[in-house]
Amino acid sequence: MPPKSLNDLSHELIGAAIEVHRELGPGLLESAYHGAYSRELTLRHIAHVSQKLMPVLSKGVTIETRYRLDILAEDRVVVELKAVEKLLPIHSAQLLTYLRLDRFPLGLLLNFYVRKLTDGLERISNDAPNLSALSASSAFQNPSS
């Protein structure tokens, strides 16, 4: 069976997040949503790795530190989970950096601290980041340059 398209996979990942949010509601710590979301992905037979440690490479050399992906689904989609009052440009920039570091094609930023999960959702493509990711990257540029 051929792998799912990125659109189909992201649709399934978002559906799982909506189900978790519908069941738990807003206001819990990120760790609670992380555990429930990982369990929901398992129930839906979506292959994933939770808390995946990734190396940091700089100029071809592995740096002593690592970064941690919240969820890596089917070795293609990075899911970054948040439970914050408001998503900030740095959150989009963080996810876009993860995508670029390991050339993952797609990322989902899910904020469970909202009344309606679709209000806390960003879909970011490594090839064509959305506007929030673009504004996030511009937040780090010197305005005088």
Chimera marker file (.cmm) of the C-alpha trace (Angstrom):
<marker_set name="trace">
<marker id="1" x="0.000" y="0.000" z="0.000" r="1" g="1" b="0" radius="0.5"/>
<marker id="2" x="1.490" y="3.382" z="-0.976" r="1" g="1" b="0" radius="0.5"/>
<marker id="3" x="2.133" y="5.916" z="1.791" r="1" g="1" b="0" radius="0.5"/>
<marker id="4" x="-0.571" y="8.470" z="2.533" r="1" g="1" b="0" radius="0.5"/>
<marker id="5" x="-0.253" y="11.878" z="0.958" r="1" g="1" b="0" radius="0.5"/>
<marker id="6" x="0.962" y="14.635" z="3.261" r="1" g="1" b="0" radius="0.5"/>
<marker id="7" x="-2.475" y="16.251" z="3.042" r="1" g="1" b="0" radius="0.5"/>
<marker id="8" x="-4.222" y="13.036" z="4.074" r="1" g="1" b="0" radius="0.5"/>
<marker id="9" x="-1.763" y="12.445" z="6.898" r="1" g="1" b="0" radius="0.5"/>
<marker id="10" x="-2.060" y="16.019" z="8.194" r="1" g="1" b="0" radius="0.5"/>
<marker id="11" x="-5.860" y="15.712" z="8.058" r="1" g="1" b="0" radius="0.5"/>
<marker id="12" x="-5.665" y="12.551" z="10.201" r="1" g="1" b="0" radius="0.5"/>
<marker id="13" x="-3.237" y="14.185" z="12.640" r="1" g="1" b="0" radius="0.5"/>
<marker id="14" x="-5.479" y="17.224" z="13.026" r="1" g="1" b="0" radius="0.5"/>
<marker id="15" x="-8.522" y="14.985" z="13.501" r="1" g="1" b="0" radius="0.5"/>
<marker id="16" x="-6.726" y="13.159" z="16.305" r="1" g="1" b="0" radius="0.5"/>
<marker id="17" x="-5.855" y="16.469" z="17.967" r="1" g="1" b="0" radius="0.5"/>
<marker id="18" x="-9.451" y="17.668" z="17.726" r="1" g="1" b="0" radius="0.5"/>
<marker id="19" x="-10.596" y="14.454" z="19.391" r="1" g="1" b="0" radius="0.5"/>
<marker id="20" x="-8.123" y="14.907" z="22.265" r="1" g="1" b="0" radius="0.5"/>
<marker id="21" x="-9.160" y="18.534" z="22.693" r="1" g="1" b="0" radius="0.5"/>
<marker id="22" x="-12.844" y="17.603" z="22.582" r="1" g="1" b="0" radius="0.5"/>
<marker id="23" x="-12.287" y="15.022" z="25.311" r="1" g="1" b="0" radius="0.5"/>
<marker id="24" x="-9.938" y="16.962" z="27.624" r="1" g="1" b="0" radius="0.5"/>
<marker id="25" x="-10.776" y="20.598" z="26.887" r="1" g="1" b="0" radius="0.5"/>
<marker id="26" x="-8.351" y="23.504" z="27.390" r="1" g="1" b="0" radius="0.5"/>
<marker id="27" x="-6.396" y="24.298" z="30.544" r="1" g="1" b="0" radius="0.5"/>
<marker id="28" x="-4.168" y="21.293" z="31.202" r="1" g="1" b="0" radius="0.5"/>
<marker id="29" x="-0.405" y="21.112" z="31.014" r="1" g="1" b="0" radius="0.5"/>
<marker id="30" x="1.230" y="20.269" z="27.700" r="1" g="1" b="0" radius="0.5"/>
<marker id="31" x="2.362" y="16.893" z="29.066" r="1" g="1" b="0" radius="0.5"/>
<marker id="32" x="-1.268" y="15.779" z="29.519" r="1" g="1" b="0" radius="0.5"/>
<marker id="33" x="-2.107" y="16.612" z="25.924" r="1" g="1" b="0" radius="0.5"/>
<marker id="34" x="1.096" y="14.970" z="24.739" r="1" g="1" b="0" radius="0.5"/>
<marker id="35" x="0.232" y="11.665" z="26.401" r="1" g="1" b="0" radius="0.5"/>
<marker id="36" x="-3.381" y="11.726" z="25.241" r="1" g="1" b="0" radius="0.5"/>
<marker id="37" x="-2.403" y="12.723" z="21.686" r="1" g="1" b="0" radius="0.5"/>
<marker id="38" x="0.195" y="9.967" z="21.404" r="1" g="1" b="0" radius="0.5"/>
<marker id="39" x="-2.393" y="7.462" z="22.638" r="1" g="1" b="0" radius="0.5"/>
<marker id="40" x="-4.959" y="8.750" z="20.126" r="1" g="1" b="0" radius="0.5"/>
<marker id="41" x="-2.444" y="8.330" z="17.284" r="1" g="1" b="0" radius="0.5"/>
<marker id="42" x="-1.828" y="4.752" z="18.414" r="1" g="1" b="0" radius="0.5"/>
<marker id="43" x="-5.575" y="4.054" z="18.476" r="1" g="1" b="0" radius="0.5"/>
<marker id="44" x="-5.819" y="5.421" z="14.932" r="1" g="1" b="0" radius="0.5"/>
<marker id="45" x="-2.876" y="3.284" z="13.764" r="1" g="1" b="0" radius="0.5"/>
<marker id="46" x="-0.775" y="6.304" z="12.839" r="1" g="1" b="0" radius="0.5"/>
<marker id="47" x="2.890" y="5.393" z="13.134" r="1" g="1" b="0" radius="0.5"/>
<marker id="48" x="4.706" y="7.923" z="15.300" r="1" g="1" b="0" radius="0.5"/>
<marker id="49" x="7.582" y="8.480" z="17.682" r="1" g="1" b="0" radius="0.5"/>
<marker id="50" x="7.070" y="10.550" z="20.804" r="1" g="1" b="0" radius="0.5"/>
<marker id="51" x="9.831" y="12.777" z="22.223" r="1" g="1" b="0" radius="0.5"/>
<marker id="52" x="12.223" y="11.949" z="19.372" r="1" g="1" b="0" radius="0.5"/>
<marker id="53" x="15.751" y="13.150" z="20.102" r="1" g="1" b="0" radius="0.5"/>
<marker id="54" x="17.425" y="14.668" z="17.067" r="1" g="1" b="0" radius="0.5"/>
<marker id="55" x="21.084" y="15.637" z="16.636" r="1" g="1" b="0" radius="0.5"/>
<marker id="56" x="22.154" y="19.180" z="15.875" r="1" g="1" b="0" radius="0.5"/>
<marker id="57" x="24.559" y="19.377" z="12.945" r="1" g="1" b="0" radius="0.5"/>
<marker id="58" x="26.662" y="22.435" z="12.215" r="1" g="1" b="0" radius="0.5"/>
<marker id="59" x="28.880" y="22.498" z="9.143" r="1" g="1" b="0" radius="0.5"/>
<marker id="60" x="28.825" y="18.713" z="8.973" r="1" g="1" b="0" radius="0.5"/>
<marker id="61" x="29.731" y="18.171" z="12.632" r="1" g="1" b="0" radius="0.5"/>
<marker id="62" x="27.369" y="16.793" z="15.264" r="1" g="1" b="0" radius="0.5"/>
<marker id="63" x="27.104" y="19.180" z="18.197" r="1" g="1" b="0" radius="0.5"/>
<marker id="64" x="26.983" y="17.698" z="21.708" r="1" g="1" b="0" radius="0.5"/>
<marker id="65" x="23.421" y="18.911" z="22.276" r="1" g="1" b="0" radius="0.5"/>
<marker id="66" x="20.203" y="17.525" z="20.823" r="1" g="1" b="0" radius="0.5"/>
<marker id="67" x="16.710" y="18.829" z="20.335" r="1" g="1" b="0" radius="0.5"/>
<marker id="68" x="13.494" y="16.956" z="20.968" r="1" g="1" b="0" radius="0.5"/>
<marker id="69" x="10.540" y="16.639" z="18.607" r="1" g="1" b="0" radius="0.5"/>
<marker id="70" x="7.227" y="16.300" z="20.429" r="1" g="1" b="0" radius="0.5"/>
<marker id="71" x="5.841" y="13.902" z="17.812" r="1" g="1" b="0" radius="0.5"/>
<marker id="72" x="7.248" y="12.637" z="14.520" r="1" g="1" b="0" radius="0.5"/>
<marker id="73" x="4.452" y="11.016" z="12.519" r="1" g="1" b="0" radius="0.5"/>
<marker id="74" x="5.296" y="8.472" z="9.835" r="1" g="1" b="0" radius="0.5"/>
<marker id="75" x="8.858" y="9.850" z="9.638" r="1" g="1" b="0" radius="0.5"/>
<marker id="76" x="7.513" y="12.840" z="7.708" r="1" g="1" b="0" radius="0.5"/>
<marker id="77" x="5.418" y="15.221" z="9.787" r="1" g="1" b="0" radius="0.5"/>
<marker id="78" x="6.646" y="17.009" z="12.902" r="1" g="1" b="0" radius="0.5"/>
<marker id="79" x="3.908" y="17.833" z="15.410" r="1" g="1" b="0" radius="0.5"/>
<marker id="80" x="4.804" y="20.464" z="17.990" r="1" g="1" b="0" radius="0.5"/>
<marker id="81" x="2.387" y="20.607" z="20.916" r="1" g="1" b="0" radius="0.5"/>
<marker id="82" x="1.743" y="23.687" z="23.020" r="1" g="1" b="0" radius="0.5"/>
<marker id="83" x="-0.534" y="24.666" z="25.881" r="1" g="1" b="0" radius="0.5"/>
<marker id="84" x="-0.038" y="28.429" z="25.911" r="1" g="1" b="0" radius="0.5"/>
<marker id="85" x="-2.366" y="31.409" z="26.051" r="1" g="1" b="0" radius="0.5"/>
<marker id="86" x="-1.319" y="32.535" z="22.583" r="1" g="1" b="0" radius="0.5"/>
<marker id="87" x="0.941" y="31.174" z="19.877" r="1" g="1" b="0" radius="0.5"/>
<marker id="88" x="3.839" y="33.529" z="19.267" r="1" g="1" b="0" radius="0.5"/>
<marker id="89" x="5.996" y="33.952" z="16.166" r="1" g="1" b="0" radius="0.5"/>
<marker id="90" x="8.841" y="32.144" z="17.967" r="1" g="1" b="0" radius="0.5"/>
<marker id="91" x="6.726" y="28.970" z="18.101" r="1" g="1" b="0" radius="0.5"/>
<marker id="92" x="6.325" y="28.957" z="14.315" r="1" g="1" b="0" radius="0.5"/>
<marker id="93" x="10.012" y="29.772" z="13.873" r="1" g="1" b="0" radius="0.5"/>
<marker id="94" x="10.966" y="26.881" z="16.169" r="1" g="1" b="0" radius="0.5"/>
<marker id="95" x="8.904" y="24.411" z="14.149" r="1" g="1" b="0" radius="0.5"/>
<marker id="96" x="10.211" y="25.739" z="10.840" r="1" g="1" b="0" radius="0.5"/>
<marker id="97" x="13.769" y="25.318" z="12.138" r="1" g="1" b="0" radius="0.5"/>
<marker id="98" x="13.020" y="21.700" z="13.064" r="1" g="1" b="0" radius="0.5"/>
<marker id="99" x="11.667" y="21.090" z="9.565" r="1" g="1" b="0" radius="0.5"/>
<marker id="100" x="14.690" y="22.646" z="7.903" r="1" g="1" b="0" radius="0.5"/>
<marker id="101" x="17.286" y="20.944" z="10.123" r="1" g="1" b="0" radius="0.5"/>
<marker id="102" x="16.164" y="17.473" z="9.104" r="1" g="1" b="0" radius="0.5"/>
<marker id="103" x="14.377" y="18.280" z="5.841" r="1" g="1" b="0" radius="0.5"/>
<marker id="104" x="10.955" y="17.177" z="7.034" r="1" g="1" b="0" radius="0.5"/>
<marker id="105" x="8.308" y="18.331" z="4.563" r="1" g="1" b="0" radius="0.5"/>
<marker id="106" x="5.525" y="19.376" z="6.934" r="1" g="1" b="0" radius="0.5"/>
<marker id="107" x="4.875" y="20.463" z="10.492" r="1" g="1" b="0" radius="0.5"/>
<marker id="108" x="1.805" y="21.041" z="12.618" r="1" g="1" b="0" radius="0.5"/>
<marker id="109" x="1.779" y="23.445" z="15.532" r="1" g="1" b="0" radius="0.5"/>
<marker id="110" x="-1.085" y="22.551" z="17.875" r="1" g="1" b="0" radius="0.5"/>
<marker id="111" x="-2.041" y="24.778" z="20.809" r="1" g="1" b="0" radius="0.5"/>
<marker id="112" x="-4.473" y="23.042" z="23.138" r="1" g="1" b="0" radius="0.5"/>
<marker id="113" x="-5.012" y="26.119" z="25.323" r="1" g="1" b="0" radius="0.5"/>
<marker id="114" x="-7.856" y="27.468" z="23.150" r="1" g="1" b="0" radius="0.5"/>
<marker id="115" x="-11.623" y="27.009" z="23.176" r="1" g="1" b="0" radius="0.5"/>
<marker id="116" x="-11.663" y="25.671" z="19.623" r="1" g="1" b="0" radius="0.5"/>
<marker id="117" x="-8.591" y="23.729" z="18.499" r="1" g="1" b="0" radius="0.5"/>
<marker id="118" x="-8.713" y="25.063" z="14.947" r="1" g="1" b="0" radius="0.5"/>
<marker id="119" x="-7.974" y="28.497" z="16.470" r="1" g="1" b="0" radius="0.5"/>
<marker id="120" x="-4.707" y="27.089" z="17.828" r="1" g="1" b="0" radius="0.5"/>
<marker id="121" x="-3.528" y="25.301" z="14.706" r="1" g="1" b="0" radius="0.5"/>
<marker id="122" x="-0.808" y="26.180" z="12.226" r="1" g="1" b="0" radius="0.5"/>
<marker id="123" x="0.294" y="24.039" z="9.303" r="1" g="1" b="0" radius="0.5"/>
<marker id="124" x="3.813" y="24.840" z="8.177" r="1" g="1" b="0" radius="0.5"/>
<marker id="125" x="5.440" y="23.509" z="5.033" r="1" g="1" b="0" radius="0.5"/>
<marker id="126" x="9.192" y="23.330" z="4.687" r="1" g="1" b="0" radius="0.5"/>
<marker id="127" x="8.823" y="24.338" z="1.027" r="1" g="1" b="0" radius="0.5"/>
<marker id="128" x="6.271" y="27.108" z="1.480" r="1" g="1" b="0" radius="0.5"/>
<marker id="129" x="5.886" y="28.240" z="5.075" r="1" g="1" b="0" radius="0.5"/>
<marker id="130" x="2.625" y="29.914" z="5.999" r="1" g="1" b="0" radius="0.5"/>
<marker id="131" x="2.380" y="33.588" z="6.839" r="1" g="1" b="0" radius="0.5"/>
<marker id="132" x="2.854" y="33.126" z="10.567" r="1" g="1" b="0" radius="0.5"/>
<marker id="133" x="6.119" y="31.277" z="9.950" r="1" g="1" b="0" radius="0.5"/>
<marker id="134" x="7.247" y="34.024" z="7.592" r="1" g="1" b="0" radius="0.5"/>
<marker id="135" x="6.437" y="36.682" z="10.173" r="1" g="1" b="0" radius="0.5"/>
<marker id="136" x="8.288" y="34.605" z="12.745" r="1" g="1" b="0" radius="0.5"/>
<marker id="137" x="11.442" y="34.556" z="10.666" r="1" g="1" b="0" radius="0.5"/>
<marker id="138" x="11.194" y="38.310" z="10.082" r="1" g="1" b="0" radius="0.5"/>
<marker id="139" x="10.949" y="38.821" z="13.845" r="1" g="1" b="0" radius="0.5"/>
<marker id="140" x="14.602" y="37.816" z="14.068" r="1" g="1" b="0" radius="0.5"/>
<marker id="141" x="15.833" y="40.185" z="11.386" r="1" g="1" b="0" radius="0.5"/>
<marker id="142" x="17.350" y="43.493" z="12.339" r="1" g="1" b="0" radius="0.5"/>
<marker id="143" x="14.861" y="46.207" z="11.298" r="1" g="1" b="0" radius="0.5"/>
<marker id="144" x="17.733" y="48.500" z="10.282" r="1" g="1" b="0" radius="0.5"/>
<marker id="145" x="19.144" y="45.971" z="7.792" r="1" g="1" b="0" radius="0.5"/>
<link id1="1" id2="2" r="1" g="1" b="0" radius="0.2"/>
<link id1="2" id2="3" r="1" g="1" b="0" radius="0.2"/>
<link id1="3" id2="4" r="1" g="1" b="0" radius="0.2"/>
<link id1="4" id2="5" r="1" g="1" b="0" radius="0.2"/>
<link id1="5" id2="6" r="1" g="1" b="0" radius="0.2"/>
<link id1="6" id2="7" r="1" g="1" b="0" radius="0.2"/>
<link id1="7" id2="8" r="1" g="1" b="0" radius="0.2"/>
<link id1="8" id2="9" r="1" g="1" b="0" radius="0.2"/>
<link id1="9" id2="10" r="1" g="1" b="0" radius="0.2"/>
<link id1="10" id2="11" r="1" g="1" b="0" radius="0.2"/>
<link id1="11" id2="12" r="1" g="1" b="0" radius="0.2"/>
<link id1="12" id2="13" r="1" g="1" b="0" radius="0.2"/>
<link id1="13" id2="14" r="1" g="1" b="0" radius="0.2"/>
<link id1="14" id2="15" r="1" g="1" b="0" radius="0.2"/>
<link id1="15" id2="16" r="1" g="1" b="0" radius="0.2"/>
<link id1="16" id2="17" r="1" g="1" b="0" radius="0.2"/>
<link id1="17" id2="18" r="1" g="1" b="0" radius="0.2"/>
<link id1="18" id2="19" r="1" g="1" b="0" radius="0.2"/>
<link id1="19" id2="20" r="1" g="1" b="0" radius="0.2"/>
<link id1="20" id2="21" r="1" g="1" b="0" radius="0.2"/>
<link id1="21" id2="22" r="1" g="1" b="0" radius="0.2"/>
<link id1="22" id2="23" r="1" g="1" b="0" radius="0.2"/>
<link id1="23" id2="24" r="1" g="1" b="0" radius="0.2"/>
<link id1="24" id2="25" r="1" g="1" b="0" radius="0.2"/>
<link id1="25" id2="26" r="1" g="1" b="0" radius="0.2"/>
<link id1="26" id2="27" r="1" g="1" b="0" radius="0.2"/>
<link id1="27" id2="28" r="1" g="1" b="0" radius="0.2"/>
<link id1="28" id2="29" r="1" g="1" b="0" radius="0.2"/>
<link id1="29" id2="30" r="1" g="1" b="0" radius="0.2"/>
<link id1="30" id2="31" r="1" g="1" b="0" radius="0.2"/>
<link id1="31" id2="32" r="1" g="1" b="0" radius="0.2"/>
<link id1="32" id2="33" r="1" g="1" b="0" radius="0.2"/>
<link id1="33" id2="34" r="1" g="1" b="0" radius="0.2"/>
<link id1="34" id2="35" r="1" g="1" b="0" radius="0.2"/>
<link id1="35" id2="36" r="1" g="1" b="0" radius="0.2"/>
<link id1="36" id2="37" r="1" g="1" b="0" radius="0.2"/>
<link id1="37" id2="38" r="1" g="1" b="0" radius="0.2"/>
<link id1="38" id2="39" r="1" g="1" b="0" radius="0.2"/>
<link id1="39" id2="40" r="1" g="1" b="0" radius="0.2"/>
<link id1="40" id2="41" r="1" g="1" b="0" radius="0.2"/>
<link id1="41" id2="42" r="1" g="1" b="0" radius="0.2"/>
<link id1="42" id2="43" r="1" g="1" b="0" radius="0.2"/>
<link id1="43" id2="44" r="1" g="1" b="0" radius="0.2"/>
<link id1="44" id2="45" r="1" g="1" b="0" radius="0.2"/>
<link id1="45" id2="46" r="1" g="1" b="0" radius="0.2"/>
<link id1="46" id2="47" r="1" g="1" b="0" radius="0.2"/>
<link id1="47" id2="48" r="1" g="1" b="0" radius="0.2"/>
<link id1="48" id2="49" r="1" g="1" b="0" radius="0.2"/>
<link id1="49" id2="50" r="1" g="1" b="0" radius="0.2"/>
<link id1="50" id2="51" r="1" g="1" b="0" radius="0.2"/>
<link id1="51" id2="52" r="1" g="1" b="0" radius="0.2"/>
<link id1="52" id2="53" r="1" g="1" b="0" radius="0.2"/>
<link id1="53" id2="54" r="1" g="1" b="0" radius="0.2"/>
<link id1="54" id2="55" r="1" g="1" b="0" radius="0.2"/>
<link id1="55" id2="56" r="1" g="1" b="0" radius="0.2"/>
<link id1="56" id2="57" r="1" g="1" b="0" radius="0.2"/>
<link id1="57" id2="58" r="1" g="1" b="0" radius="0.2"/>
<link id1="58" id2="59" r="1" g="1" b="0" radius="0.2"/>
<link id1="59" id2="60" r="1" g="1" b="0" radius="0.2"/>
<link id1="60" id2="61" r="1" g="1" b="0" radius="0.2"/>
<link id1="61" id2="62" r="1" g="1" b="0" radius="0.2"/>
<link id1="62" id2="63" r="1" g="1" b="0" radius="0.2"/>
<link id1="63" id2="64" r="1" g="1" b="0" radius="0.2"/>
<link id1="64" id2="65" r="1" g="1" b="0" radius="0.2"/>
<link id1="65" id2="66" r="1" g="1" b="0" radius="0.2"/>
<link id1="66" id2="67" r="1" g="1" b="0" radius="0.2"/>
<link id1="67" id2="68" r="1" g="1" b="0" radius="0.2"/>
<link id1="68" id2="69" r="1" g="1" b="0" radius="0.2"/>
<link id1="69" id2="70" r="1" g="1" b="0" radius="0.2"/>
<link id1="70" id2="71" r="1" g="1" b="0" radius="0.2"/>
<link id1="71" id2="72" r="1" g="1" b="0" radius="0.2"/>
<link id1="72" id2="73" r="1" g="1" b="0" radius="0.2"/>
<link id1="73" id2="74" r="1" g="1" b="0" radius="0.2"/>
<link id1="74" id2="75" r="1" g="1" b="0" radius="0.2"/>
<link id1="75" id2="76" r="1" g="1" b="0" radius="0.2"/>
<link id1="76" id2="77" r="1" g="1" b="0" radius="0.2"/>
<link id1="77" id2="78" r="1" g="1" b="0" radius="0.2"/>
<link id1="78" id2="79" r="1" g="1" b="0" radius="0.2"/>
<link id1="79" id2="80" r="1" g="1" b="0" radius="0.2"/>
<link id1="80" id2="81" r="1" g="1" b="0" radius="0.2"/>
<link id1="81" id2="82" r="1" g="1" b="0" radius="0.2"/>
<link id1="82" id2="83" r="1" g="1" b="0" radius="0.2"/>
<link id1="83" id2="84" r="1" g="1" b="0" radius="0.2"/>
<link id1="84" id2="85" r="1" g="1" b="0" radius="0.2"/>
<link id1="85" id2="86" r="1" g="1" b="0" radius="0.2"/>
<link id1="86" id2="87" r="1" g="1" b="0" radius="0.2"/>
<link id1="87" id2="88" r="1" g="1" b="0" radius="0.2"/>
<link id1="88" id2="89" r="1" g="1" b="0" radius="0.2"/>
<link id1="89" id2="90" r="1" g="1" b="0" radius="0.2"/>
<link id1="90" id2="91" r="1" g="1" b="0" radius="0.2"/>
<link id1="91" id2="92" r="1" g="1" b="0" radius="0.2"/>
<link id1="92" id2="93" r="1" g="1" b="0" radius="0.2"/>
<link id1="93" id2="94" r="1" g="1" b="0" radius="0.2"/>
<link id1="94" id2="95" r="1" g="1" b="0" radius="0.2"/>
<link id1="95" id2="96" r="1" g="1" b="0" radius="0.2"/>
<link id1="96" id2="97" r="1" g="1" b="0" radius="0.2"/>
<link id1="97" id2="98" r="1" g="1" b="0" radius="0.2"/>
<link id1="98" id2="99" r="1" g="1" b="0" radius="0.2"/>
<link id1="99" id2="100" r="1" g="1" b="0" radius="0.2"/>
<link id1="100" id2="101" r="1" g="1" b="0" radius="0.2"/>
<link id1="101" id2="102" r="1" g="1" b="0" radius="0.2"/>
<link id1="102" id2="103" r="1" g="1" b="0" radius="0.2"/>
<link id1="103" id2="104" r="1" g="1" b="0" radius="0.2"/>
<link id1="104" id2="105" r="1" g="1" b="0" radius="0.2"/>
<link id1="105" id2="106" r="1" g="1" b="0" radius="0.2"/>
<link id1="106" id2="107" r="1" g="1" b="0" radius="0.2"/>
<link id1="107" id2="108" r="1" g="1" b="0" radius="0.2"/>
<link id1="108" id2="109" r="1" g="1" b="0" radius="0.2"/>
<link id1="109" id2="110" r="1" g="1" b="0" radius="0.2"/>
<link id1="110" id2="111" r="1" g="1" b="0" radius="0.2"/>
<link id1="111" id2="112" r="1" g="1" b="0" radius="0.2"/>
<link id1="112" id2="113" r="1" g="1" b="0" radius="0.2"/>
<link id1="113" id2="114" r="1" g="1" b="0" radius="0.2"/>
<link id1="114" id2="115" r="1" g="1" b="0" radius="0.2"/>
<link id1="115" id2="116" r="1" g="1" b="0" radius="0.2"/>
<link id1="116" id2="117" r="1" g="1" b="0" radius="0.2"/>
<link id1="117" id2="118" r="1" g="1" b="0" radius="0.2"/>
<link id1="118" id2="119" r="1" g="1" b="0" radius="0.2"/>
<link id1="119" id2="120" r="1" g="1" b="0" radius="0.2"/>
<link id1="120" id2="121" r="1" g="1" b="0" radius="0.2"/>
<link id1="121" id2="122" r="1" g="1" b="0" radius="0.2"/>
<link id1="122" id2="123" r="1" g="1" b="0" radius="0.2"/>
<link id1="123" id2="124" r="1" g="1" b="0" radius="0.2"/>
<link id1="124" id2="125" r="1" g="1" b="0" radius="0.2"/>
<link id1="125" id2="126" r="1" g="1" b="0" radius="0.2"/>
<link id1="126" id2="127" r="1" g="1" b="0" radius="0.2"/>
<link id1="127" id2="128" r="1" g="1" b="0" radius="0.2"/>
<link id1="128" id2="129" r="1" g="1" b="0" radius="0.2"/>
<link id1="129" id2="130" r="1" g="1" b="0" radius="0.2"/>
<link id1="130" id2="131" r="1" g="1" b="0" radius="0.2"/>
<link id1="131" id2="132" r="1" g="1" b="0" radius="0.2"/>
<link id1="132" id2="133" r="1" g="1" b="0" radius="0.2"/>
<link id1="133" id2="134" r="1" g="1" b="0" radius="0.2"/>
<link id1="134" id2="135" r="1" g="1" b="0" radius="0.2"/>
<link id1="135" id2="136" r="1" g="1" b="0" radius="0.2"/>
<link id1="136" id2="137" r="1" g="1" b="0" radius="0.2"/>
<link id1="137" id2="138" r="1" g="1" b="0" radius="0.2"/>
<link id1="138" id2="139" r="1" g="1" b="0" radius="0.2"/>
<link id1="139" id2="140" r="1" g="1" b="0" radius="0.2"/>
<link id1="140" id2="141" r="1" g="1" b="0" radius="0.2"/>
<link id1="141" id2="142" r="1" g="1" b="0" radius="0.2"/>
<link id1="142" id2="143" r="1" g="1" b="0" radius="0.2"/>
<link id1="143" id2="144" r="1" g="1" b="0" radius="0.2"/>
<link id1="144" id2="145" r="1" g="1" b="0" radius="0.2"/>
</marker_set>
